[in-house]
C-alpha cells in the first residue's frame, strides 16, 4: 500500500470501508410483533447452493460522507454433470436472472467495483486521476489480496486510489459492518424466500433504502459539497 498523504494533493480526502456480505435463502430469525398466544413460524428454505452475495462501500469521512454503493450477485447450484448441457445464459434465465447477475465476487468484479466507487468513467483517458485521494479500508479476504488485485495497485495508486488493509480478525474496525448487520436483522421483513431471484430483489430493495437513509442522515452542507464534487 502506498502513502496517500505523500502522493495525494493537499486538502480533503475520501475514506470508505469496503466489504462483502452473504444473504441466505432463509435469513436469521429476529424479534417480531405477533398476537399473544400465537406462535410465529418462519418456513425454512433449504439453500441447495443458492445464495445472494453483496459487495458494498460506505464513505465515512470526506465530502462524500454518507454515500453507500453496492452490487449483488446470485450464487446458483453447481452443475454436477460431466458435460455442461446449458449455457450460462440459459442457467441464469431458468432462475429469472441475467447472466451478469450470477456468479462469485471474484477479483475481476472486485476491481470493477473499486473503479466504479473511485468514479472512473466508462470511457477514460490513460492518465485519469481522481481529484481527491480515496482511501479504501478493507479486510484480508482472499479476493482483496489476490494476485490480480495486487498487480492493479500501481494503476490504482496512480489514479489516487489507495488500499488500507485492516488487521486480521478485526471486523469491528470496519465502518460498514454495522450496515450489514442492520440489513440482515432489520431491513428485510420477509425472512424466507423460495426463489433466489426473490431474495436478490429483497436484498437490492433493502440496500437501496439503506443507501438513501444513510445519505439523508448527513447534514445539508455535506450534501451540497457532494453535489458540487
Backbone bond lengths (Angstrom), bond angles and torsions (degrees), N, CA, C in turn:
res aa  C-N    CA-C-N  psi(-1)  N-CA   C-N-CA  omega(-1)  CA-C   N-CA-C  phi
1 X - - - 1.466 - - 1.520 109.70 -
2 X 1.324 116.37 137.69 1.444 120.45 179.41 1.506 111.58 -82.61
3 X 1.311 115.29 -174.91 1.454 121.46 179.44 1.529 108.95 -111.22
4 X 1.347 118.37 98.00 1.452 120.99 -177.61 1.523 112.67 -61.31
5 X 1.339 116.80 -30.53 1.459 120.08 -178.42 1.529 110.60 -61.29
6 X 1.345 116.16 -31.66 1.452 119.94 -179.19 1.526 111.56 -90.18
7 X 1.353 115.70 -36.99 1.459 119.10 -173.93 1.521 112.26 -85.46
8 X 1.339 117.73 -30.40 1.450 120.41 -178.36 1.517 111.27 -81.60
9 X 1.317 115.50 160.22 1.453 119.92 177.72 1.521 110.13 -74.41
10 X 1.306 116.74 159.05 1.454 121.13 179.16 1.525 109.50 -66.23
11 X 1.331 116.85 148.78 1.460 120.48 -179.63 1.504 111.54 123.17
12 X 1.311 114.94 -156.55 1.456 120.25 -175.05 1.525 111.71 -74.70
13 X 1.329 113.91 154.69 1.459 120.76 174.60 1.520 108.06 -130.88
14 X 1.312 116.33 165.52 1.457 122.98 173.67 1.524 108.37 -109.95
15 X 1.328 115.54 139.18 1.472 121.39 175.68 1.521 107.68 -127.13
16 X 1.322 116.42 126.74 1.463 119.27 176.45 1.523 109.76 -133.46
17 X 1.328 115.62 149.85 1.462 122.07 175.16 1.518 108.22 -101.37
18 X 1.328 116.03 131.55 1.463 121.30 -177.89 1.522 108.94 -117.18
19 X 1.330 115.76 144.17 1.465 119.18 -179.70 1.526 109.38 -166.92
20 X 1.330 115.53 169.33 1.449 122.38 174.46 1.522 109.97 -118.99
21 X 1.325 116.94 155.80 1.465 121.98 177.48 1.523 108.85 -146.61
22 X 1.336 115.74 150.55 1.463 120.74 179.71 1.514 111.12 -114.88
23 X 1.327 116.04 146.91 1.456 122.51 -179.67 1.531 108.65 -125.63
24 X 1.349 116.22 123.17 1.456 122.09 -177.28 1.517 111.06 -84.99
25 X 1.328 116.06 162.88 1.462 120.97 179.18 1.529 111.40 -60.52
26 X 1.337 116.64 -37.42 1.462 121.07 170.58 1.513 107.14 -115.38
27 X 1.326 115.85 114.63 1.464 121.45 -176.94 1.519 110.67 -79.05
28 X 1.336 118.19 159.57 1.471 120.44 179.56 1.532 111.04 -56.50
29 X 1.311 115.78 137.72 1.462 119.57 178.09 1.522 109.53 -72.73
30 X 1.330 115.81 151.27 1.451 121.09 179.97 1.525 108.31 -142.83
31 X 1.321 117.16 -173.56 1.452 120.89 -177.84 1.527 111.04 -69.66
32 X 1.340 116.14 147.50 1.452 120.62 179.30 1.524 110.12 -155.69
33 X 1.340 116.48 151.95 1.457 121.23 174.10 1.523 109.19 -76.66
34 X 1.342 116.26 139.25 1.465 120.30 -179.77 1.522 108.16 -160.03
35 X 1.355 118.74 149.10 1.475 121.01 -178.20 1.532 112.29 -55.17
36 X 1.317 116.13 140.25 1.467 121.52 177.84 1.528 109.48 -59.49
37 X 1.307 115.12 135.36 1.455 120.65 178.70 1.518 113.87 88.07
38 X 1.317 117.15 -8.76 1.465 121.13 178.77 1.528 109.90 -101.47
39 X 1.315 115.36 156.75 1.464 121.14 179.47 1.525 108.38 -112.10
40 X 1.319 115.53 122.99 1.456 120.36 176.83 1.525 108.95 -81.74
41 X 1.307 115.81 118.81 1.461 120.55 -178.83 1.533 109.58 -111.65
42 X 1.313 115.48 129.30 1.459 122.02 178.33 1.523 108.00 -106.80
43 X 1.333 118.03 116.23 1.474 118.88 179.64 1.522 110.99 -63.56
44 X 1.313 115.24 140.88 1.461 119.71 179.63 1.521 109.36 -97.71
45 X 1.318 115.90 132.17 1.458 122.03 178.42 1.525 108.91 -111.05
46 X 1.331 115.95 115.78 1.468 119.57 178.63 1.526 109.35 -61.36
47 X 1.321 118.00 130.58 1.470 119.99 -174.70 1.526 114.30 -64.96
48 X 1.342 117.75 -39.45 1.460 121.21 179.62 1.536 111.82 50.53
49 X 1.320 115.34 41.25 1.456 119.79 178.58 1.506 114.24 80.95
50 X 1.316 117.97 6.18 1.475 121.56 -178.30 1.528 110.21 -99.98
51 X 1.326 114.54 142.32 1.455 120.14 -177.32 1.525 108.22 -170.55
52 X 1.311 117.23 161.27 1.463 121.39 173.37 1.519 107.87 -121.32
53 X 1.318 116.01 125.77 1.455 121.59 178.88 1.520 109.62 -109.80
54 X 1.324 115.79 139.01 1.468 121.30 -178.92 1.522 110.10 -120.41
55 X 1.318 115.69 144.69 1.453 122.10 171.38 1.524 106.44 -119.10
56 X 1.322 116.10 135.46 1.457 118.55 -175.58 1.512 112.59 -143.98
57 X 1.322 115.26 164.49 1.460 122.38 176.45 1.521 108.11 -145.31
58 X 1.329 115.74 130.80 1.469 121.26 -179.58 1.521 109.24 -121.07
59 X 1.329 116.38 124.58 1.465 121.87 179.42 1.529 108.81 -85.08
60 X 1.332 115.67 116.06 1.467 121.38 -176.02 1.523 113.45 -103.97
61 X 1.331 118.06 -17.72 1.467 121.89 -179.06 1.522 109.52 -143.17
62 X 1.321 115.78 148.25 1.449 120.77 178.20 1.517 112.77 103.90
63 X 1.317 117.35 178.68 1.462 121.65 -177.80 1.527 114.28 -58.43
64 X 1.319 117.40 -23.27 1.464 120.14 -177.96 1.530 112.55 -97.82
65 X 1.313 117.80 16.65 1.461 121.73 -179.79 1.528 110.98 -51.24
66 X 1.327 115.24 132.27 1.459 120.94 179.95 1.513 113.29 100.48
67 X 1.313 117.12 -14.44 1.463 120.43 178.88 1.521 109.97 -71.60
68 X 1.321 115.77 131.04 1.468 121.71 179.03 1.518 108.26 -131.56
69 X 1.321 116.31 119.33 1.457 122.24 -179.41 1.526 109.00 -116.74
70 X 1.335 116.43 151.69 1.461 119.54 -177.47 1.527 111.03 -155.48
71 X 1.313 115.05 166.21 1.463 123.37 170.61 1.524 106.57 -150.23
72 X 1.328 117.89 146.76 1.459 120.89 -179.39 1.522 110.62 -127.13
73 X 1.331 114.62 150.90 1.456 121.52 179.93 1.525 109.14 -140.21
74 X 1.315 116.24 141.34 1.464 121.52 179.50 1.523 110.52 -92.18
75 X 1.306 115.09 138.07 1.464 120.11 172.66 1.521 107.49 -102.60
76 X 1.315 116.35 128.80 1.459 121.38 -176.18 1.525 110.61 -111.64
77 X 1.344 117.36 162.52 1.465 120.65 179.70 1.525 111.42 -58.21
78 X 1.309 116.11 142.10 1.455 120.71 178.34 1.525 110.39 -74.69
79 X 1.316 115.12 143.05 1.462 120.62 177.37 1.522 108.56 -83.10
80 X 1.325 116.20 119.24 1.468 120.72 -177.35 1.531 112.57 -86.19
81 X 1.309 117.61 -7.26 1.459 120.41 -178.70 1.525 110.77 -67.21
82 X 1.314 116.59 144.90 1.455 120.81 -179.77 1.526 111.14 -67.34
83 X 1.349 116.13 -32.47 1.448 120.99 -179.48 1.520 108.94 -116.77
84 X 1.318 115.99 124.97 1.455 120.44 -179.32 1.520 109.59 -71.50
85 X 1.337 116.72 119.55 1.466 121.06 -177.45 1.530 112.19 -97.21
86 X 1.334 117.81 -17.60 1.450 121.04 -178.25 1.525 110.34 -119.11
87 X 1.300 115.63 147.69 1.459 121.12 176.81 1.529 109.43 -79.69
88 X 1.341 118.17 161.11 1.469 120.06 175.94 1.524 112.13 -55.53
89 X 1.329 116.65 -35.33 1.461 120.38 178.63 1.524 111.08 -63.82
90 X 1.336 116.37 -42.36 1.463 120.93 -179.56 1.531 111.35 -68.70
91 X 1.324 116.43 -38.34 1.462 120.80 179.40 1.522 110.64 -64.70
92 X 1.336 116.09 -43.68 1.459 120.19 179.20 1.518 110.70 -66.89
93 X 1.330 116.80 -43.86 1.460 121.15 -178.17 1.527 111.71 -61.88
94 X 1.328 116.60 -33.97 1.465 120.17 179.30 1.525 111.76 -63.68
95 X 1.334 116.45 -22.35 1.465 121.62 178.89 1.528 111.67 -102.11
96 X 1.333 116.72 6.28 1.459 120.27 -179.16 1.518 113.33 74.88
97 X 1.331 117.05 27.75 1.456 121.86 -176.73 1.521 111.09 -125.30
98 X 1.329 116.44 164.61 1.450 122.52 173.72 1.530 109.03 -93.04
99 X 1.321 118.85 153.07 1.476 120.74 -179.25 1.519 113.09 -55.42
100 X 1.347 117.05 -37.59 1.460 119.81 -178.59 1.527 112.80 -72.87
101 X 1.325 117.75 -7.29 1.461 121.58 177.87 1.526 111.86 -94.90
102 X 1.318 116.87 0.76 1.466 122.13 -173.21 1.524 110.38 -119.17
103 X 1.321 115.74 144.64 1.458 119.90 173.46 1.512 113.08 121.01
104 X 1.317 116.61 173.93 1.470 121.13 -178.12 1.513 113.03 -77.55
105 X 1.325 115.59 160.69 1.463 120.71 171.51 1.533 105.67 -88.31
106 X 1.309 115.47 89.47 1.460 121.20 -176.80 1.534 110.24 -96.27
107 X 1.314 116.07 -172.00 1.468 120.58 -177.54 1.520 111.86 -60.07
108 X 1.332 116.50 -39.65 1.462 120.35 -178.83 1.525 110.80 -63.12
109 X 1.315 116.55 -47.16 1.462 119.91 -179.39 1.527 111.33 -69.33
110 X 1.314 116.74 -35.87 1.458 119.66 177.67 1.526 111.16 -61.80
111 X 1.332 116.48 -47.87 1.462 120.13 -178.72 1.534 111.23 -65.89
112 X 1.316 117.36 -37.73 1.465 120.26 176.91 1.523 109.91 -61.63
113 X 1.335 116.14 -38.66 1.466 120.32 179.10 1.532 110.61 -68.07
114 X 1.324 117.28 -40.06 1.464 121.17 179.04 1.527 110.27 -60.63
115 X 1.322 117.06 -46.01 1.463 120.24 179.53 1.522 110.98 -64.89
116 X 1.304 116.58 -36.24 1.476 119.84 176.69 1.522 110.50 -63.38
117 X 1.328 116.65 -45.77 1.464 121.33 179.34 1.532 110.33 -62.98
118 X 1.309 115.98 -37.64 1.466 120.41 179.75 1.523 112.16 -67.70
119 X 1.340 115.86 -21.76 1.458 119.39 178.01 1.514 114.78 95.97
120 X 1.343 117.17 12.13 1.462 118.36 179.33 1.526 109.94 -69.16
121 X 1.319 118.83 127.97 1.471 121.16 -178.70 1.527 111.91 -71.32
122 X 1.329 115.26 166.90 1.465 120.10 179.15 1.521 111.09 -61.05
123 X 1.325 115.80 -43.18 1.470 121.57 175.25 1.527 107.08 -107.62
124 X 1.323 116.60 119.46 1.461 120.25 -173.62 1.525 111.10 -140.41
125 X 1.315 114.91 155.63 1.464 120.77 177.51 1.526 109.71 -75.66
126 X 1.326 118.00 152.30 1.477 120.87 179.96 1.520 113.13 -56.97
127 X 1.329 116.44 -29.52 1.462 119.81 -178.47 1.530 111.98 -101.51
128 X 1.344 116.67 24.76 1.467 119.49 179.60 1.521 110.81 -56.43
129 X 1.329 114.94 135.67 1.463 120.32 -178.55 1.519 109.68 -143.52
130 X 1.317 115.72 140.18 1.451 121.31 177.58 1.526 110.35 -67.31
131 X 1.348 116.28 143.02 1.463 119.83 180.00 1.519 111.56 -64.71
132 X 1.339 116.30 -45.20 1.474 121.46 177.90 1.526 109.19 -110.27
133 X 1.333 117.63 145.31 1.469 119.31 174.50 1.521 110.61 -62.06
134 X 1.312 115.98 141.35 1.463 122.32 175.75 1.517 109.14 -116.06
135 X 1.325 116.51 120.97 1.455 121.70 172.83 1.517 107.07 -98.24
136 X 1.295 117.26 121.56 1.462 121.68 178.10 1.520 109.01 -107.36
137 X 1.343 115.47 116.09 1.468 122.03 -178.63 1.520 108.33 -91.01
138 X 1.329 117.59 124.89 1.455 121.01 -177.66 1.516 111.04 -146.69
139 X 1.332 114.77 162.23 1.460 119.10 -178.61 1.527 109.98 -89.90
140 X 1.337 115.69 -170.55 1.462 120.47 -174.73 1.522 113.22 -99.37
141 X 1.327 116.59 30.19 1.465 122.05 174.36 1.523 108.82 -53.22
142 X 1.327 117.06 142.90 1.463 121.51 -172.52 1.529 113.22 -55.29
143 X 1.341 117.63 -35.82 1.459 119.89 179.03 1.526 110.49 -64.67
144 X 1.335 116.85 -38.78 1.471 121.35 -178.45 1.531 112.39 -65.74
145 X 1.309 115.96 -26.45 1.466 120.20 -177.00 1.527 112.36 -109.87
146 X 1.328 117.02 10.06 1.465 121.42 -176.79 1.524 111.38 -65.21
147 X 1.319 116.21 163.13 1.463 120.56 -178.84 1.524 112.41 -61.00
148 X 1.358 119.57 -44.71 1.476 118.25 178.56 1.525 112.64 -59.09
149 X 1.325 116.96 -36.43 1.464 120.13 179.78 1.524 110.28 -70.05
150 X 1.332 117.17 -43.62 1.460 120.10 179.30 1.529 110.85 -62.74
151 X 1.329 116.68 -36.45 1.457 120.52 179.39 1.525 111.79 -69.25
152 X 1.349 116.61 -24.60 1.469 120.82 -179.19 1.525 112.79 -84.85
153 X 1.332 117.96 -12.17 1.467 120.86 -175.17 1.530 113.20 -59.07
154 X 1.332 120.79 -43.55 1.474 118.82 178.20 1.531 112.52 -57.91
155 X 1.332 117.48 -41.45 1.465 120.54 178.69 1.525 110.48 -66.41
156 X 1.334 117.09 -39.52 1.462 121.14 178.93 1.530 110.44 -64.64
157 X 1.318 116.68 -45.70 1.465 119.40 -178.90 1.525 111.54 -65.60
158 X 1.330 116.78 -34.58 1.460 119.82 176.78 1.529 110.78 -64.77
159 X 1.357 115.73 -24.54 1.463 121.08 178.92 1.528 111.78 -95.27
160 X 1.325 116.92 11.74 1.471 122.37 177.71 1.528 113.13 74.31
161 X 1.327 117.01 30.63 1.466 122.06 177.67 1.527 107.75 -119.86
162 X 1.334 116.23 125.48 1.461 120.62 -173.48 1.530 110.39 -129.00
163 X 1.317 116.92 141.24 1.458 122.76 177.49 1.527 109.91 -96.58
164 X 1.331 115.01 139.39 1.464 121.39 171.95 1.521 106.90 -126.15
165 X 1.343 116.85 110.59 1.454 121.35 -177.73 1.531 111.08 -86.35
166 X 1.314 115.61 129.00 1.462 120.91 177.69 1.528 110.63 -72.67
167 X 1.324 117.73 158.59 1.467 119.72 172.82 1.528 109.55 -61.11
168 X 1.310 116.67 153.68 1.463 120.63 179.80 1.527 111.21 -62.08
169 X 1.337 114.76 146.22 1.469 122.25 175.79 1.530 112.64 56.56
170 X 1.334 116.10 46.04 1.466 119.29 179.02 1.533 110.66 -136.76
171 X 1.338 117.61 56.97 1.474 119.47 -179.05 1.521 113.12 -62.46
172 X 1.338 116.39 -22.53 1.466 119.34 -179.57 1.531 112.24 -65.43
173 X 1.321 117.57 -14.49 1.464 120.65 179.65 1.531 112.67 -86.43
174 X 1.326 116.31 -6.84 1.456 120.12 -178.63 1.528 110.84 -93.48
175 X 1.322 116.32 130.39 1.468 122.01 -178.75 1.525 112.78 -70.63
176 X 1.332 117.62 -15.37 1.460 119.85 -176.64 1.530 112.90 -89.57
177 X 1.325 118.05 -17.98 1.464 121.04 -177.21 1.530 113.23 -57.75
178 X 1.361 119.58 -44.17 1.473 118.86 177.74 1.524 113.04 -61.50
179 X 1.321 116.82 -28.22 1.466 120.20 178.24 1.514 110.42 -68.58
180 X 1.328 117.12 -45.66 1.472 120.13 176.93 1.524 110.74 -59.87
181 X 1.322 116.78 -43.36 1.467 120.67 -178.28 1.528 111.06 -62.34
182 X 1.332 116.81 -44.76 1.463 120.83 179.28 1.527 110.74 -62.33
183 X 1.317 116.10 -41.19 1.459 120.08 179.74 1.523 111.68 -62.15
184 X 1.318 115.83 -48.36 1.465 119.96 -175.32 1.528 112.75 -66.77
185 X 1.311 116.93 -34.42 1.468 119.85 -172.23 1.526 114.55 -102.60
186 X 1.332 118.03 -18.20 1.468 118.15 -173.17 1.520 115.40 -132.47
187 X 1.323 118.78 -20.69 1.459 120.29 -170.13 1.528 114.83 -99.37
188 X 1.333 117.87 -5.52 1.461 120.87 -179.70 1.527 107.77 -121.33
189 X 1.338 118.42 93.03 1.466 121.48 -173.19 1.523 114.26 -65.02
190 X 1.331 118.14 -36.37 1.469 120.67 176.67 1.519 107.23 -81.82
191 X 1.330 115.93 115.98 1.464 120.05 -169.40 1.526 114.29 -92.82
192 X 1.322 118.32 -8.33 1.460 120.01 -178.89 1.522 109.44 -139.66
193 X 1.326 116.11 135.88 1.463 121.56 -178.84 1.524 109.46 -130.49
194 X 1.313 116.13 137.88 1.464 120.06 -179.61 1.526 112.11 -89.66
195 X 1.335 116.76 -20.33 1.460 121.49 -179.84 1.527 109.19 -118.54
196 X 1.321 115.96 135.70 1.459 119.76 -178.27 1.533 111.18 -65.29
197 X 1.339 117.66 -30.18 1.471 119.95 177.69 1.524 110.95 -66.12
198 X 1.342 116.65 -33.15 1.463 119.73 178.01 1.527 111.12 -71.04
199 X 1.330 116.29 -38.28 1.460 119.86 176.28 1.523 109.81 -64.03
200 X 1.325 116.81 -43.86 1.473 119.94 179.84 1.530 110.62 -61.69
201 X 1.332 116.71 -41.42 1.463 120.00 179.18 1.522 110.76 -63.49
202 X 1.339 116.61 -39.69 1.467 120.79 179.51 1.523 111.03 -67.34
203 X 1.323 116.77 -41.04 1.471 120.89 178.93 1.525 110.11 -66.56
204 X 1.328 117.14 -44.05 1.463 120.44 179.14 1.529 111.05 -60.68
205 X 1.337 116.14 -42.76 1.465 119.87 -179.66 1.524 111.02 -64.53
206 X 1.335 116.94 -42.17 1.469 121.15 179.82 1.525 110.84 -65.87
207 X 1.323 117.00 -40.97 1.463 121.06 178.79 1.528 111.17 -65.06
208 X 1.316 116.00 -39.87 1.470 119.75 178.69 1.522 111.09 -63.85
209 X 1.339 116.27 -44.87 1.471 119.80 178.31 1.520 110.88 -62.20
210 X 1.325 116.47 -41.07 1.463 120.62 -179.24 1.520 110.60 -65.24
211 X 1.332 117.09 -41.47 1.461 120.67 179.29 1.531 110.57 -61.86
212 X 1.324 116.27 -41.84 1.466 120.20 179.12 1.528 111.08 -65.72
213 X 1.341 116.43 -40.44 1.464 120.45 -179.24 1.522 111.61 -67.54
214 X 1.322 117.08 -41.00 1.466 120.71 179.87 1.528 110.99 -64.08
215 X 1.314 116.90 -40.26 1.458 120.44 179.89 1.528 110.92 -70.32
216 X 1.350 115.85 -40.06 1.463 120.02 -179.03 1.527 111.89 -66.92
217 X 1.331 116.80 -23.87 1.467 120.73 -177.61 1.521 112.55 -76.44
218 X 1.329 117.56 -10.11 1.464 120.73 -178.33 1.529 111.17 -82.96
219 X 1.320 117.52 149.07 1.470 121.15 177.09 1.522 110.86 -57.90
220 X 1.333 115.83 153.16 1.464 120.43 -178.51 1.518 111.93 -59.74
221 X 1.313 116.22 -32.70 1.466 118.87 -179.13 1.520 110.59 -62.34
222 X 1.352 116.16 -37.60 1.452 119.25 178.56 1.521 110.28 -67.39
223 X 1.342 116.81 -42.11 1.457 119.96 179.41 1.529 111.20 -62.43
224 X 1.338 116.83 -37.21 1.452 120.26 178.93 1.523 111.14 -66.21
225 X 1.329 115.21 -40.21 1.456 119.49 178.29 1.518 110.61 -64.42
226 X 1.350 116.39 -41.63 1.463 120.07 179.88 1.522 110.69 -63.41
227 X 1.342 116.42 -40.91 1.454 119.80 -178.47 1.524 111.31 -65.90
228 X 1.324 116.10 -30.26 1.462 120.16 -178.72 1.521 113.12 -85.47
229 X 1.355 116.75 -13.93 1.463 120.27 -175.22 1.539 111.19 -68.81
